[in-house]
């Protein structure tokens, strides 16, 4: 399964870079920013998946750094979700008066950013738990002897 996740993250990275360039040229600036953020998040996710598959994750990242990647994913998730809701409401309110596709595209890419950030959160947390090892519960009697 690790290879599939790596390939999916690479596809999202390429799609995000493509979206950034195309939407920048089309003057869809919010969607362009979402594309760039999605590409960055997906590149980090692909990188940690690739390192994990090669059993080199502990050489590149310590536990606290993976934890920081989790919080980066959470922050991007929250910002992407706020932007998604904003563009969705704005699009639905203006849709009856005008046909602005830039709002629809921004809404879609906001959701893709949310999904990419959630994937980063999941893998960062998974790899933190693997790095910490099994949680052993030691009772007082075992600790005394």
N, C-alpha and C positions, 0 to 999 in steps of 0.2 A: 504493500500500500504506500510506502514511502515514496516510491518512484512516481506514482500517480499524483500525489500531493505536490511533489516537486515540479512536475510538468504543468499542473494547473496553475501553480504560482508563477511559473515562467510565462505562461500564456497571458495571465493577468498583467504581468509586467510589460509585456510587449503591447497588449491592448491599451494599457494606461499611457505608455509613451506615444503611441499612435493617436490616441484621443487628445492628448495634450497638444500635439503639433497641429492636428486637423482643426480642433476647436479654437486654437489660438489664431489660425489663419481665417477662420470663419467669424471671428470676434465673439465667440461664445465663451467669455472669460470665466464665469463660474464653473462651467463644465470642464474647461481647460485645467483649472486648478484642481478639480476633483480627479481628473485623469492623471495629473502629476503626482498627487498624493497617493492615489491607488497604485501607481507604478512603484513608488518608493516603498510603500508598505509591502507590496507583493514581492519586491526584490529582497527585502529583509527576510520575509517568510521563506522564499525559495532558498536563500543563503543558509538559514538555520536548518531547513529540512535537508539540504545537500550535505551540510557538515554532520548532521545526525546520522544520515545514511552511511557516510564514510567513517563514522565513529571518531570524528575530530572536533565535535562540538565543545568538549571540555578544554581543548587547546585554545580555542578562539574566545570563548565566553565563560565567565564565571557565573555562579548562581545569581549574584546581585545584578549582573548585567542582563541576564535573561529576565530577571524580575523587572528591570527597567524597560525592557522591550515589551513586557506585558502591559506596563502602565502607559507606554507610548501607544500601544494598540488600543487601550481603553480610552485614552484621550482622543485619538483619531476617530474611534467609534462614536464617542459623545459628540464631537464636532461634526462628523459626517451625518449623524442622525439629526442633529439640530438643523443643519443645512438642508437635509432631505425634507424634513417637515416644513421648513420655511418655503422652499421652492415648490413643494406640493400644494400647500395652502395658497400661495401666491398664484400658481398656475391655475388652480381650480377657481379662484376668485376672478381672474382675468380671462379665463377661457371663453366665457360667454360673450365677451366684448372684442376679443382679438385672438388671432391664431399665432401666438408666439412660441415657436418651437425651441428657442433657446432655454425657456423655462422647463419644458418637458425634458430636454436633454440634460439639463442640470439636475433635475429631479432623479432621473435614471442613474446618472453617474454618482450622485450623492448616495444612492442605495448601494451601488457597487463598492464605493469607498467604505460604507458601513460593513458590508460583507467581508471585504478584505481585511479590515481592522479586526473583525471578530475572529477571522482565521488566524491572524497573528497572535491574538490573545490566547486562543486555544492552544496553539503549538508552544508558545513561550511558557505557559503555565504547565503544559505536559512535560516539557523538557526540564523545567525547574523541579518538578516532582521526581522525575527520574534521577536528576543529579543529587537530590537530597537523600535518596535511598529510601529503604523501608522505614516507616515510623515504628520504632520499638518502644513499647511501654514497659518501663521498669518499675516494679513496685518497691516499697521500702525494704522488704526482707531481702530482695536480691541485691539492692544497693548496699546494704549493711554487710553482707558476706563477701 
